[in-house]
């Protein structure tokens, strides 16, 4: 059975729309993201499971924004091409508070010449923050595109730098 449940949570970067199936978190969207929002379409046990995943995601995001969480422990159910999924999984290996270049990310997925394709896959990440695409920057250290906008990317990187300073 396919279907989705949604929740909106407040955050320091604005409201976030979360979507989940009974199998895992599928989407995190910033306010103003293009495209239709997933509709609530689950009932019964599947809806209860999805709501449990959404509650866990909301709690872990709150901990992240409070500087108390560095990694996420959530079931994920993202859809994409095999290449996109490889890129998105590689994002999870970027440590909290650190950044890498698109070229480095391309190397990590075994496609060092596919920097542009890696950038495109990074830009289609359905789970920003949880799959930390904000930690990927230009080779010269500049902030480059981010689905939520560069101000949000800067906010997330600054938040992680402050949290690392408290624990470091």
N, CA, C and O of each residue as an XYZ file, in Angstrom:
672
protein
N       0.847     -1.176      0.000
C       0.000      0.000      0.000
C       0.893      1.240      0.000
O       1.847      1.325      0.774
N       0.586      2.181     -0.853
C       1.298      3.443     -0.836
C       0.373      4.512     -0.302
O      -0.849      4.375     -0.359
N       0.938      5.540      0.199
C       0.180      6.654      0.748
C       1.096      7.447      1.648
O       2.203      7.014      1.967
N       0.631      8.601      2.052
C       1.471      9.530      2.794
C       0.689     10.177      3.924
O      -0.516     10.403      3.820
N       1.394     10.466      4.993
C       0.892     11.340      6.056
C       1.854     12.517      6.136
O       3.042     12.376      5.844
N       1.339     13.678      6.534
C       2.172     14.874      6.595
C       2.031     15.570      7.944
O       1.066     15.363      8.680
N       3.006     16.384      8.235
C       2.981     17.241      9.425
C       3.813     18.467      9.107
O       4.765     18.390      8.330
N       3.468     19.582      9.695
C       4.272     20.788      9.567
C       4.850     21.102     10.934
O       4.142     21.106     11.942
N       6.163     21.369     10.952
C       6.829     21.715     12.208
C       7.496     23.071     12.059
O       7.994     23.422     10.988
N       7.499     23.824     13.143
C       8.208     25.098     13.159
C       9.686     24.836     13.376
O      10.066     23.876     14.047
N      10.513     25.694     12.806
C      11.957     25.577     12.983
C      12.573     26.969     12.865
O      11.909     27.904     12.416
N      13.824     27.111     13.259
C      14.494     28.404     13.107
C      14.656     28.854     11.654
O      14.956     30.020     11.399
N      14.460     27.941     10.703
C      14.555     28.303      9.283
C      13.175     28.367      8.634
O      13.056     28.337      7.409
N      12.143     28.455      9.454
C      10.781     28.535      8.957
C      10.068     27.211      9.061
O      10.658     26.216      9.481
N       8.803     27.187      8.682
C       8.047     25.939      8.767
C       8.603     24.893      7.817
O       9.014     25.197      6.697
N       8.607     23.658      8.289
C       9.048     22.525      7.481
C       7.874     21.572      7.315
O       7.242     21.188      8.299
N       7.581     21.190      6.085
C       6.562     20.192      5.817
C       7.256     18.834      5.774
O       8.178     18.625      4.986
N       6.813     17.925      6.614
C       7.359     16.570      6.655
C       6.328     15.625      6.066
O       5.128     15.802      6.276
N       6.785     14.630      5.334
C       5.892     13.603      4.797
C       6.525     12.249      5.053
O       7.743     12.090      4.986
N       5.675     11.279      5.348
C       6.153      9.919      5.607
C       5.131      8.916      5.101
O       3.935      9.198      5.027
N       5.629      7.750      4.760
C       4.796      6.586      4.505
C       4.906      5.702      5.740
O       5.569      6.068      6.710
N       4.276      4.573      5.708
C       4.421      3.622      6.805
C       5.839      3.063      6.862
O       6.239      2.491      7.876
N       6.606      3.224      5.774
C       7.972      2.694      5.710
C       9.044      3.681      6.143
O      10.134      3.265      6.536
N       8.763      4.980      6.083
C       9.790      5.933      6.471
C       9.494      7.342      6.008
O       8.522      7.603      5.298
N      10.364      8.243      6.432
C      10.284      9.653      6.061
C      10.596      9.790      4.575
O      11.591      9.246      4.095
N       9.750     10.514      3.848
C       9.933     10.639      2.398
C      10.322     12.043      1.955
O      11.022     12.201      0.955
N       9.876     13.068      2.689
C      10.102     14.441      2.254
C      10.265     15.371      3.446
O       9.646     15.193      4.495
N      11.119     16.368      3.249
C      11.175     17.547      4.107
C      11.189     18.723      3.137
O      12.057     18.818      2.269
N      10.228     19.606      3.294
C      10.139     20.754      2.382
C      10.150     22.050      3.175
O       9.514     22.174      4.221
N      10.891     23.007      2.642
C      10.915     24.348      3.208
C       9.686     25.115      2.745
O       9.101     24.790      1.712
N       9.298     26.120      3.498
C       8.194     26.987      3.083
C       8.531     27.560      1.710
O       9.657     28.001      1.479
N       7.581     27.555      0.821
C       7.804     28.120     -0.501
C       8.387     27.156     -1.508
O       8.572     27.532     -2.666
N       8.692     25.900     -1.109
C       9.185     24.932     -2.089
C       8.148     24.731     -3.180
O       6.946     24.679     -2.919
N       8.626     24.623     -4.382
C       7.727     24.444     -5.526
C       7.138     23.042     -5.527
O       7.667     22.119     -4.908
N       6.055     22.918     -6.223
C       5.437     21.616     -6.385
C       4.353     21.372     -5.368
O       4.332     21.971     -4.293
N       3.450     20.479     -5.726
C       2.346     20.189     -4.811
C       2.846     19.435     -3.583
O       3.729     18.582     -3.677
N       2.279     19.757     -2.457
C       2.627     19.061     -1.221
C       1.989     17.683     -1.236
O       0.890     17.511     -1.762
N       2.671     16.701     -0.661
C       2.041     15.385     -0.558
C       0.745     15.504      0.246
O       0.658     16.292      1.188
N      -0.233     14.734     -0.127
C      -1.523     14.771      0.566
C      -1.594     13.636      1.583
O      -1.031     12.562      1.374
N      -2.292     13.891      2.684
C      -2.544     12.823      3.648
C      -3.460     11.804      2.991
O      -4.565     12.137      2.563
N      -2.999     10.561      2.913
C      -3.806      9.551      2.243
C      -3.729      8.189      2.915
O      -4.147      7.185      2.339
N      -3.199      8.152      4.125
C      -3.105      6.884      4.832
C      -4.204      6.773      5.873
O      -4.691      7.774      6.398
N      -4.580      5.550      6.159
C      -5.562      5.285      7.204
C      -5.089      4.088      8.019
O      -4.169      3.370      7.627
N      -5.731      3.895      9.145
C      -5.487      2.705      9.956
C      -4.065      2.580     10.460
O      -3.421      3.559     10.836
N      -3.596      1.345     10.456
C      -2.264      1.034     10.993
C      -1.151      1.744     10.220
O      -0.170      2.186     10.818
N      -1.295      1.855      8.913
C      -0.273      2.541      8.106
C      -0.188      4.013      8.509
O       0.909      4.563      8.605
N      -1.319      4.645      8.743
C      -1.329      6.043      9.170
C      -0.683      6.189     10.548
O       0.063      7.137     10.791
N      -0.971      5.254     11.440
C      -0.380      5.308     12.785
C       1.136      5.176     12.706
O       1.858      5.890     13.403
N       1.619      4.275     11.869
C       3.074      4.094     11.703
C       3.691      5.367     11.114
O       4.723      5.833     11.596
N       3.070      5.925     10.084
C       3.596      7.151      9.474
C       3.595      8.294     10.482
O       4.557      9.060     10.544
N       2.530      8.423     11.275
C       2.475      9.486     12.286
C       3.571      9.305     13.329
O       4.128     10.288     13.818
N       3.884      8.063     13.671
C       4.975      7.791     14.614
C       6.323      8.240     14.027
O       7.157      8.812     14.729
N       6.517      7.976     12.746
C       7.744      8.406     12.063
C       7.808      9.929     12.017
O       8.867     10.513     12.249
N       6.680     10.577     11.719
C       6.645     12.041     11.683
C       6.943     12.628     13.057
O       7.659     13.624     13.159
N       6.407     12.027     14.109
C       6.675     12.517     15.469
C       8.154     12.371     15.816
O       8.745     13.270     16.413
N       8.748     11.244     15.445
C      10.181     11.040     15.704
C      11.011     12.043     14.912
O      11.985     12.593     15.427
N      10.625     12.282     13.658
C      11.357     13.254     12.831
C      11.253     14.647     13.434
O      12.249     15.366     13.505
N      10.061     15.036     13.867
C       9.873     16.356     14.473
C      10.731     16.493     15.732
O      11.368     17.526     15.941
N      10.749     15.463     16.562
C      11.536     15.503     17.800
C      13.030     15.591     17.491
O      13.748     16.370     18.118
N      13.495     14.802     16.535
C      14.925     14.818     16.201
C      15.323     16.128     15.537
O      16.427     16.620     15.770
N      14.458     16.700     14.724
C      14.756     18.006     14.133
C      14.839     19.075     15.221
O      15.712     19.942     15.166
N      13.944     19.026     16.205
C      13.996     19.988     17.316
C      15.309     19.849     18.078
O      15.919     20.851     18.454
N      15.746     18.618     18.305
C      17.037     18.395     18.978
C      18.193     18.933     18.130
O      19.123     19.540     18.659
N      18.133     18.712     16.828
C      19.162     19.225     15.923
C      19.234     20.748     16.009
O      20.317     21.313     16.164
N      18.089     21.406     15.909
C      18.076     22.867     15.947
C      18.484     23.413     17.310
O      18.945     24.550     17.406
N      18.321     22.622     18.358
C      18.758     23.028     19.694
C      20.250     22.760     19.903
O      20.788     23.081     20.962
N      20.921     22.178     18.909
C      22.344     21.875     19.016
C      22.627     20.605     19.791
O      23.763     20.374     20.205
N      21.605     19.771     19.996
C      21.746     18.558     20.806
C      21.835     17.280     19.978
O      22.054     16.208     20.543
N      21.675     17.356     18.683
C      21.705     16.162     17.827
C      22.608     16.428     16.636
O      22.518     17.471     15.988
N      23.484     15.462     16.358
C      24.404     15.576     15.229
C      24.040     14.660     14.072
O      24.367     14.953     12.922
N      23.373     13.562     14.361
C      22.940     12.622     13.319
C      21.472     12.272     13.568
O      20.941     12.480     14.659
N      20.850     11.748     12.549
C      19.444     11.378     12.638
C      19.310      9.864     12.586
O      20.043      9.184     11.868
N      18.371      9.353     13.350
C      18.108      7.925     13.400
C      16.628      7.720     13.087
O      15.799      7.539     13.979
N      16.330      7.754     11.796
C      14.957      7.665     11.322
C      14.876      6.674     10.172
O      15.822      6.561      9.393
N      13.765      5.953     10.049
C      13.596      5.163      8.827
C      13.333      6.115      7.664
O      12.496      7.013      7.758
N      14.052      5.908      6.577
C      13.939      6.774      5.405
C      13.370      5.973      4.244
O      13.712      4.805      4.062
N      12.513      6.595      3.467
C      11.884      5.935      2.320
C      11.891      6.892      1.135
O      10.843      7.217      0.577
N      13.082      7.338      0.760
C      13.180      8.288     -0.346
C      13.221      7.568     -1.680
O      13.777      6.475     -1.794
N      12.629      8.187     -2.682
C      12.600      7.630     -4.029
C      13.550      8.427     -4.906
O      13.662      9.645     -4.765
N      14.222      7.751     -5.794
C      15.124      8.399     -6.735
C      15.810      7.351     -7.569
O      15.629      6.150     -7.366
N      16.606      7.822     -8.515
C      17.374      6.882     -9.337
C      18.459      6.240     -8.472
O      18.790      6.763     -7.408
N      19.011      5.122     -8.916
C      20.113      4.523     -8.146
C      21.264      5.512     -7.916
O      21.840      5.547     -6.829
N      21.599      6.311     -8.931
C      22.667      7.297     -8.777
C      22.296      8.332     -7.719
O      23.108      8.651     -6.851
N      21.068      8.859     -7.789
C      20.639      9.834     -6.779
C      20.703      9.233     -5.380
O      21.193      9.875     -4.451
N      20.218      8.015     -5.225
C      20.233      7.384     -3.901
C      21.660      7.200     -3.405
O      21.915      7.355     -2.211
N      22.600      6.871     -4.296
C      24.015      6.766     -3.902
C      24.529      8.113     -3.384
O      25.204      8.173     -2.356
N      24.207      9.179     -4.097
C      24.635     10.522     -3.674
C      24.008     10.863     -2.331
O      24.697     11.347     -1.433
N      22.717     10.619     -2.182
C      22.032     10.976     -0.940
C      22.565     10.170      0.242
O      22.683     10.697      1.348
N      22.888      8.889      0.015
C      23.475      8.090      1.104
C      24.860      8.635      1.478
O      25.228      8.657      2.652
N      25.612      9.068      0.484
C      26.952      9.611      0.752
C      26.884     10.883      1.588
O      27.817     11.178      2.335
N      25.807     11.631      1.477
C      25.666     12.847      2.285
C      25.707     12.519      3.777
O      26.192     13.316      4.580
N      25.200     11.355      4.138
C      25.163     10.971      5.546
C      26.554     10.779      6.139
O      26.712     10.780      7.360
N      27.564     10.612      5.285
C      28.927     10.402      5.788
C      29.676     11.710      6.049
O      30.804     11.691      6.542
N      29.057     12.837      5.721
C      29.706     14.133      5.975
C      29.466     14.484      7.438
O      28.320     14.680      7.843
N      30.523     14.566      8.233
C      30.330     14.820      9.662
C      29.671     16.166      9.948
O      29.866     17.149      9.234
N      28.898     16.169     11.001
C      28.243     17.383     11.509
C      29.301     18.471     11.681
O      30.370     18.225     12.239
N      28.998     19.663     11.201
C      29.914     20.784     11.366
C      31.032     20.852     10.343
O      31.866     21.756     10.404
N      31.068     19.918      9.406
C      32.098     19.917      8.369
C      31.450     20.107      7.005
O      30.250     19.892      6.841
N      32.249     20.508      6.037
C      31.779     20.662      4.670
C      32.730     19.954      3.725
O      33.902     19.746      4.039
N      32.207     19.583      2.557
C      33.034     19.037      1.486
C      32.598     19.698      0.186
O      31.536     20.316      0.115
N      33.424     19.561     -0.833
C      33.085     20.115     -2.146
C      32.262     19.112     -2.947
O      32.201     17.926     -2.621
N      31.639     19.615     -3.995
C      30.918     18.736     -4.902
C      31.871     17.722     -5.527
O      31.500     16.567     -5.736
N      33.097     18.150     -5.826
C      34.088     17.231     -6.403
C      34.407     16.107     -5.433
O      34.534     14.953     -5.842
N      34.538     16.430     -4.151
C      34.801     15.399     -3.150
C      33.615     14.448     -3.045
O      33.802     13.236     -2.934
N      32.403     14.983     -3.079
C      31.219     14.124     -3.033
C      31.201     13.192     -4.245
O      30.870     12.013     -4.115
N      31.551     13.708     -5.409
C      31.619     12.874     -6.613
C      32.637     11.752     -6.435
O      32.385     10.616     -6.837
N      33.780     12.061     -5.836
C      34.781     11.022     -5.562
C      34.225      9.976     -4.608
O      34.450      8.779     -4.789
N      33.504     10.426     -3.597
C      32.969      9.502     -2.593
C      31.935      8.539     -3.165
O      31.761      7.439     -2.641
N      31.252      8.935     -4.225
C      30.292      8.013     -4.844
C      30.917      7.248     -6.007
O      30.215      6.564     -6.752
N      32.236      7.362     -6.164
C      32.943      6.610     -7.194
C      32.773      7.149     -8.595
O      32.987      6.425     -9.567
N      32.387      8.425     -8.717
C      32.181      9.048    -10.024
C      32.886     10.402    -10.059
O      32.223     11.432    -10.175
N      34.222     10.421     -9.960
C      34.945     11.689     -9.827
C      34.760     12.665    -10.978
O      34.994     13.861    -10.809
N      34.350     12.184    -12.137
C      34.158     13.090    -13.275
C      32.710     13.567    -13.400
O      32.382     14.325    -14.313
N      31.858     13.131    -12.498
C      30.431     13.439    -12.595
C      30.022     14.538    -11.606
O      28.976     14.450    -10.963
N      30.852     15.561    -11.496
C      30.596     16.615    -10.513
C      29.243     17.301    -10.767
O      28.486     17.546     -9.828
N      28.949     17.603    -12.010
C      27.667     18.269    -12.303
C      26.483     17.355    -12.002
O      25.472     17.808    -11.465
N      26.600     16.088    -12.340
C      25.512     15.140    -12.052
C      25.323     14.984    -10.545
O      24.196     14.873    -10.064
N      26.431     14.976     -9.805
C      26.347     14.914     -8.346
C      25.664     16.169     -7.819
O      24.833     16.090     -6.914
N      26.006     17.323     -8.376
C      25.359     18.564     -7.965
C      23.861     18.528     -8.243
O      23.064     18.993     -7.427
N      23.478     17.981     -9.386
C      22.051     17.882     -9.717
C      21.335     16.928     -8.759
O      20.224     17.214     -8.312
N      21.965     15.803     -8.447
C      21.359     14.856     -7.506
C      21.252     15.493     -6.126
O      20.248     15.327     -5.433
N      22.285     16.216     -5.735
C      22.275     16.899     -4.439
C      21.107     17.886     -4.383
O      20.439     18.009     -3.357
N      20.871     18.580     -5.483
C      19.792     19.545     -5.549
C      18.401     18.932     -5.520
O      17.420     19.628     -5.259
N      18.311     17.652     -5.782
C      17.013     16.954     -5.752
C      16.808     16.173     -4.460
O      15.849     15.409     -4.344
N      17.684     16.353     -3.504
C      17.581     15.668     -2.219
C      16.206     15.923     -1.595
O      15.855     17.071     -1.323
N      15.431     14.866     -1.368
C      14.094     15.064     -0.807
C      14.086     15.247      0.712
O      13.050     15.570      1.293
N      15.230     15.042      1.349
C      15.286     15.085      2.813
C      16.397     16.008      3.314
O      17.290     15.570      4.039
N      16.341     17.305      2.921
C      17.383     18.218      3.409
C      17.409     18.215      4.931
O      16.406     17.917      5.579
N      18.521     18.536      5.474
C      18.847     18.535      6.899
C      19.131     17.105      7.346
O      20.228     16.838      7.838
N      18.193     16.179      7.195
C      18.423     14.786      7.584
C      19.508     14.171      6.695
O      20.414     13.507      7.200
N      19.426     14.381      5.398
C      20.502     14.033      4.468
C      21.172     15.378      4.172
O      20.686     16.137      3.333
N      22.283     15.678      4.853
C      22.793     17.055      4.956
C      23.459     17.617      3.704
O      24.677     17.794      3.661
N      22.647     17.895      2.691
C      23.166     18.478      1.459
C      23.696     19.889      1.679
O      24.459     20.394      0.855
N      23.305     20.533      2.775
C      23.813     21.879      3.069
C      25.308     21.854      3.366
O      25.954     22.902      3.342
N      25.869     20.684      3.644
C      27.300     20.555      3.951
C      28.164     20.456      2.696
O      29.382     20.309      2.796
N      27.551     20.535      1.520
C      28.298     20.488      0.260
C      28.401     21.909     -0.276
O      27.398     22.600     -0.456
N      29.641     22.328     -0.526
C      29.909     23.700     -0.947
C      30.785     23.701     -2.197
O      31.270     22.655     -2.628
N      30.978     24.874     -2.766
C      31.832     25.006     -3.938
C      33.283     24.697     -3.614
O      33.702     24.785     -2.459
N      34.049     24.334     -4.635
C      35.460     23.988     -4.451
C      36.252     25.143     -3.850
O      37.248     24.921     -3.162
N      35.813     26.380     -4.107
C      36.516     27.549     -3.579
C      36.009     27.948     -2.187
O      36.389     28.992     -1.657
N      35.140     27.101     -1.600
C      34.611     27.389     -0.269
C      33.355     28.224     -0.270
O      32.815     28.532      0.793
N      32.873     28.602     -1.458
C      31.674     29.442     -1.523
C      30.420     28.599     -1.327
O      30.379     27.411     -1.645
N      29.408     29.260     -0.795
C      28.108     28.602     -0.696
C      27.485     28.640     -2.076
O      27.441     29.684     -2.726
N      27.009     27.501     -2.509
C      26.351     27.425     -3.805
C      24.942     26.912     -3.571
O      24.604     26.530     -2.451
N      24.132     26.897     -4.585
C      22.716     26.602     -4.511
C      22.257     25.719     -3.376
O      22.952     24.798     -2.949
N      21.066     26.027     -2.900
C      20.427     25.234     -1.861
C      18.924     25.396     -2.023
O      18.430     26.511     -2.191
N      18.203     24.293     -1.973
C      16.764     24.319     -2.196
C      16.021     25.294     -1.300
O      15.037     25.901     -1.722
N      16.480     25.448     -0.078
C      15.830     26.370      0.840
C      16.340     27.784      0.713
O      15.830     28.693      1.368
N      17.346     27.982     -0.127
C      17.967     29.290     -0.288
C      19.287     29.357      0.475
O      19.492     28.646      1.458
N      20.170     30.222      0.003
C      21.507     30.311      0.611
C      21.465     30.816      2.050
O      22.330     30.456      2.849
N      20.483     31.636      2.396
C      20.387     32.111      3.784
C      20.128     30.938      4.730
O      20.693     30.886      5.823
N      19.284     30.006      4.318
C      19.028     28.837      5.163
C      20.262     27.950      5.218
O      20.588     27.414      6.277
N      20.950     27.789      4.100
C      22.175     26.987      4.090
C      23.181     27.580      5.075
O      23.782     26.846      5.859
N      23.370     28.888      5.043
C      24.289     29.560      5.961
C      23.833     29.361      7.404
O      24.656     29.093      8.280
N      22.533     29.487      7.660
C      22.002     29.299      9.013
C      22.303     27.900      9.528
O      22.728     27.740     10.672
N      22.088     26.881      8.691
C      22.352     25.502      9.112
C      23.836     25.278      9.390
O      24.188     24.632     10.377
N      24.703     25.802      8.534
C      26.144     25.644      8.753
C      26.588     26.386     10.012
O      27.411     25.873     10.770
N      26.055     27.584     10.244
C      26.389     28.337     11.453
C      25.897     27.619     12.703
O      26.602     27.561     13.710
N      24.682     27.071     12.638
C      24.138     26.321     13.767
C      25.049     25.149     14.115
O      25.335     24.907     15.288
N      25.500     24.426     13.104
C      26.374     23.272     13.343
C      27.724     23.717     13.884
O      28.288     23.043     14.746
N      28.251     24.825     13.405
C      29.534     25.329     13.899
C      29.420     25.701     15.375
O      30.318     25.407     16.164
N      28.314     26.350     15.747
C      28.104     26.707     17.163
C      27.967     25.461     18.020
O      28.543     25.393     19.106
N      27.205     24.464     17.546
C      27.006     23.233     18.312
C      28.342     22.499     18.464
O      28.623     21.948     19.529
N      29.159     22.487     17.424
C      30.467     21.833     17.505
C      31.350     22.557     18.519
O      32.107     21.917     19.249
N      31.259     23.881     18.570
C      32.042     24.654     19.523
C      31.667     24.363     20.965
O      32.526     24.362     21.848
N      30.386     24.116     21.205
C      29.925     23.801     22.564
C      30.417     22.448     23.008
O      30.692     22.240     24.190
N      30.533     21.516     22.066
C      30.901     20.147     22.439
C      32.390     19.884     22.280
O      32.914     18.884     22.769
N      33.057     20.786     21.596
C      34.414     20.507     21.199
C      35.427     20.787     22.198
O      36.614     20.580     21.948
